[in-house]
Amino acid sequence: MPLRHHTVQVPATSANLGPGYDAYGLALALHLTVRSVDRSAQADRVQASGEGREDLPAGDDNLLWRSFVAFCEDHDVAVPDVALRATNRIPLERGLGSSSSAIVAGLALARAVTGTAIGDRDLVTLASSVEGHPDNVAPALLGGLVACTADDRGRIVVRRINPIPTLRPILLVPTFRQATSHARGVLPRHLDAADVTLQASRAGHVLGALGGLWPVAPGAGGDRLHEPARMQTMGPSGAVLAALRDEGLHAWLSGAGPSIAVAGGSSDRHDTICREVADREGFAVRYLGVDLAGALACPDDGCALAGTPGCAQCPRERL
């Protein structure tokens, strides 16, 4: 069979959502788009454009390609001799899931190109083993609002819903970066029982609020596990988060930071506050919708959604 090339589109994510450390994630309408091409069509294994292109390796050590190969090895299929072309709109090391998006893109593209019939549950499990935890990779693959846990046997359990329709995430993004590995290194080794109880109750409150079950109480959206320690290593982000919460906004450290996310709605007051705080601290404001589709893989001669040419969501249009 001749090789059938595909294009995959994967959203950015905001993980943790405050007290849902390593458990909750939200897909954002900001994308990484990757296409497979004939290996003879370009000199480099991975040709990248967009955000962070000068920092991304072009050889076999690129995370996109390593994930592509990991899928093939995990499912015992031959690695197609293809090259990848990527257009990235997700800022690197800003707490927006750029690494997870690359992992999911490589895995989803390999699944499509090789024609391997596995479901999203297996792909989430494989992506989590590459990334180390599922809170970013699950929404990148599934879209929407995702909650992750493990059962008594250690198997990953993922549940996905569409968040409340009025949710309009606002991201305050700094120019400086924060490596996730460094951000994990500052976390406390233990929490006392009172903090564990508070963390669990707040996590349930936030998940219900983002799902539209009840109004959020912004004062109950904070975290006791990861945010306090991380704020000490990224002062400007801490100042932004504190200022937003002082104004009564539901805000959280996005992933490992340093970006700050706000559960914006239709209120002009939210916009005004976010812009004033961002301008004061030198952050950029980005208004992002929620991505409900997750990873889309479309063949060169077809469409994964509409089945006809001209689909408004076509990832090829984003290259």
N, C-alpha and C positions, 0 to 999 in steps of 0.2 A: 504494500500500500504506500502511495506517495505521502510524504509528510504534510500534514495540514497545520499551517501556522495559525496562532491565536494571539489575541490581545487581551490582557487582563487589566482591570481597573480595581484598585483597592483603596478604601477610605483611610484617612487619619483617624485617630482615636484619642479620647481623653479617659484615662483610667483612674480608678479609686473613687472618684466623685465625692471626696471627703473621707468619710469613715469606712468606705468599702474597700479597704486595702487588699490588693491582689485578688479582688473578687468581682468588682463592678467595672463596667466599661461602656462607653458611648461612642458610636461611630459618627464621624464628622464629615461634612461635605467638602472635603479637601483631599486630593487624590494623587496616588502614584499610579502611573500607567506604564505597562511593559508589554512589548511585542516580541515574539520570536521571529527570527529571520534566518535565511540560509547562512551558514558559517562563512561562505565565500563572499558574502555581501559586505563584510566589514572586517577590519584588522583586529579590533579588540573584541574580547568575549562579551563585554558589556559596554555599550555606548550610552552615556547618560547626559541629560540636559535638565535645566531647571535648578531647583534648590540644592545646594551642596555639591554640585557636579564636580567641582575642583577637588573635593575631599574624598570622592568615591573611587575605589580601585576599579580599574578597567579589565583586570584579568580574572582568573578562575577563583581568586580569593574574595571577589565581590559577594556580599551576602545574598543577593538575588540568585546568583548562579549556584552558590553553595546550597541554598534551599532547594533549588531546582534539582540538583544532584541528589540531595538527601531524600527527596521524594522517590526518585527512581531507585535508589539503593534500598529504601525501606520496603518497596513493593516489588523488588527483584525484576525490574524492567531495564532494558538497555537505555543508557543516557543518549538522547538524540544529539547529534553534532550540530547544534544550532548556536546562534548568537542572540543577544538580547539588546533591545533598544528601549530605554526608559526615559520617561519625562516625569520628574518629581516636583510636586507643588508643596510637599510637607517639609517644613523647616527641620533640620537635623538637631538632635539633642536639645529639644525644647519642651519635652513632655507631651508630644503629640503623636507618639507611636510610630515614628519613622522606621525604626528597626523592625517592629512587628509587621508593618505594612510590607516591607521588603520580604520578610519571611513568608507571609501569606501569599504575596504575589508570585514568588518563586515556586511555592508548592502548588498553588492553583493553576499556574501556567503549565507546570509539568503534568499535572493531572489531565489537563485539556489536550496538550500536545501528544501525550502518550496514549490517550484514550482509555486510561485506567478507571474502571468503574468503582469508585469508593465514595461514600457519603461525606457530608460536612462534619459529622461527629468524629469520624476517623481523622479527618484533616485537622480539626481543632486539637485533637490529641497529639498528632505529630507536630503541629506548629507549637504547641505548649512545651513539648520535649526539646525543641530547638531553642525557644525563647526562654524557657524556665518557669513560666507561669502563664495562665490563660487570659488574664483580664484585658490585655490589649489585642491579642491575636483573635480572640473569639468575636468581638464586635467588628474587627477588620474583615473577617470572613463572613459574618452573618448579618452585619448592619444592625441598626437600632440600639436598644438598651439591653445589655447582657449582664446576667448574674452567674457567677461560676463558683463551684465548690468541688469537694471530693467526697465520694461515698465511703462507707466503712472499709471497702476493699482498695481504696486509693484511686478509684477510677474517677476521671473528671466528669462532672455533671454541669451542663450548661443549659440555661433557660434564657430565651430571648423574647422581648416584647417591643412594640412600638411605644416610645415615650409619649407623654402628654403632647398633643398637637401644637400647643402654644409655646413649647420649648424652643427657644432660639439661642443657642450657645454663643456667648461672646468670649473671645480669647484675647487676653492681654499678653503679648509676646515680647520678651526682651531681646536685645541683640546678643547678650552673652549666652553661653551654652552650659549644660549640666549633664555630665555623663551619668547614665543610670547606675553603672557599677559603683561610682563614687557615692551617689545618693543612697544606695543600699548600705554602704559601709558605715553610715553614721546612725543607723537605726538602733534603738534600745534593744537589749537582749531579752528584757522581761517587762511586763506590765503587771501592776497590782490588780487585785480582784475587782476593786471599784472601777478602775479604768477599763477593764475588760467588759464589765457589765454595761458601762456607759457607751463603749464603742459598739457593742452589739445592738443596743437599743437605738442608737443614732443611725446605724447602718440600715436597720429596718425602716426607720422614719424616712430617710432620704430616698430609698428605693421606692417606697410607696408614693412619695411626693412626685418623683420624676415620672412615675407611671400614671399619675393623675388620680390617685385614690384619695388624696387629701392635700390641702395647701401645705407648702413647706414652711417650717419655722427656721428662718436663717440662723438663729442662735443655736440650733440643734444640728447644724450641718457640718460642724468642725470635727477634727480628728485628734485622737490622743496617741496614736501609734507612730505615724510617719511624718506628719506635718511639723510638729514642734521641733524635732531634731533637724529636719531638712531646712527649716526656715533659718536656723542658725548659720548655715553654710551659704545661704543666698539671700543676703540682707534686703536688697531691693524687692524681691518677690514677697518677702515677709511683710514689708511695708505696704505693698499693694494689697495683699490679702487682708491685712488688718484694716486698712482704710475702707475697702469694699464692705467688709462685715460690719464695720462701725456705721455704715450707711444703711444697714439692713438688707443687703443683697446676699443671695445664696451663692457663695463663691467657694472654690476649692483649688488646691494645688493640683494642676493637671499632670497626672502620672508622677514621675519623679521630679517634675519641674524643669526649668524655672518658670514656665508659663502659668498663668492663673486663668481659670475658667469661671464664667458666671452663667448661671441659669437664667439668661435673659428672657424676656417676653415681649409684649407689644408696648411696654411703657417707655415713653421718651425719657423719663427720669433715669431709668437704667442706663440708657445711652449716654446721657449727660454725665452721670457720675463716673462711668467707665472711662470716658474720654478725659475728664478732668484728672482722675487718678493716674491714668496712663501718661498723659502729658507731663505731669509733675515728676514721675519716676522714669521717664524715657522709654516707655513701652509702646509698642504698636498695637492698635486695636483691630481685631479681625472679627467680622460678623459671619458666622458659619451656620448653615442649616445642619440638620441631622440626616445622615445618610441611612436610608432604610434598606437599600439593596445589598450592601456588603460587596464582596468580591464578585465581579462580573467577568466571565471569560467568553469572548466571542471569536469564532473562526473567521478567517479572512473573507470567506465567501458566504457568511451567514450572520445571524443575530441570535444571541442567547435569550433575548426578551421578546421582541416583536416577531421574529422569524422572517422579517422582510428588511430590505435596505432602508436607510434613512431614519433609524431609531434615534430619538432625541437623547437617549442615554448611552449611545454608542461610545465605547472607550477609545476607539480608533480616532475619534474626533478630538481627543485630548492629547494625542501625541504631538 
